[in-house]
Amino acid sequence: MKDVFKIESEKLTKLNQVLFDSEKMLQILIEKNLDTVFDGLEFLSTEFQIQDLRPDSVAFDTEKNSFVIIEYKNVKNKQVLDQGATYYRLLKEHKGDFVLLYNRLKNKQHEIEYFNWDEPYVIFLSPEFTKYQIGATGIGLPVRLYQIHQFDKGVITVERMGEVATEHARFGPSEDATKTKSYVRL
């Protein structure tokens, strides 16, 4: 973990990491600030249920014209990639449900063909991932891992983990190898 500092009167003060109280608290924070944390994403729904599955958040990528599922983990979790693959399959097999959600919330009448079904993806936000999970992002899975840390004084860091440049072409164009954002509550 990187050290994080705040400048106060030309002096650096090291910030201490603070754990998120719960996954739900992390979810609410990200949903309320989705377009700030992830450029081009619009929040659609919390815990949108399809069959027996209930993804934490559903968003829409306005640049790719595609749907995104976001899952939050408050601890290192071994079930990230299998859950990500399941939610990706959900996006691909239940297109109509996502289109109906979008049309209802946006007051639109778009057909299924309007949306880009070649580039939906799943985002996981967690304070920690295993080295195997990070390594698996380079094999073309439509899963993106973001490490998120909270510090005292209202500072949050978000860093994309894994090999972005090696993503399979059908899941979208390559981006910079790592994106990092930091936020300070004023």
C-alpha positions, 0 to 999 in steps of 0.5 A: 500500500502506498503512503498517502499524505496531506499538505498542511502549511507546507508540512506533510501529514501522513494519513491513516487508512480507515476501513469502510464501515460496510459494503453498503456504506461503500456502495452508497458513496460510489452510487452517489458519486459514480460519474465523478469516480468513473468518467462516462458512467451513469448510475441506473439502479441499486440491487436490480434483481434478475431471476435469483441474482441481485447485482449491487449496482447497475450503471450505463457507460455512455461512451461505449453505449453499454451496461455495467454491473458494479460489485462492492467488497469490503474485504478480500474475497475469493469469489470475484472472478466467478461472480464477475463471469456470472454477472457478465453472463447475466448481462448477455442473456437478459438484455431485455431486462436491462433495456427495460430498466434503462428505458423506464429510468431515462424515459426512452423507447430504445430497442435492444439493437440500440445498445452495444452488447459487445462491450458490457463489463463488470467492475469490482471495488475492494480494498484488496484483491489476490495476486491471482485475481489481478493476474487474471484480468490480463486474459480478456475477462470483461472484469475490471478490478479497482482497489479503493482505500479510505483515509482519515481527513476524508481522503479516498483513493481509487486505483485500477488493478491488473493488465488493462493493455492486454484486454481482449479486443471484443471487450473494448479498446485498451486504456492506460495501464493504470488509472488512479483517482484521489478524492478529498472531502472539503 
